[in-house]
Amino acid sequence: MKKLLHDTRGATAIEYGLIVSLIVIAIITAMQSFANSSDNMWGIIEDKYEQSNNS
């Protein structure tokens, strides 16, 4: 029973799991921001292309 109380392997695994989940959340947030910027950029390019074809 004493060995079981002093075993910290489960706590370490939980800590690593939390770190990985925070990294994943940061990556998802960054990718969403990049996607929004990219979408805006392609929208601007499309507008300029349509304007040049209408001239």
Buried (B, 14 or more C-beta within 10 A) or exposed (E): EEEEEEEEEEEEEEEEEEEEEEEEEEEEEEEEEEEEEEEEEEEEEEEEEEEEEEE
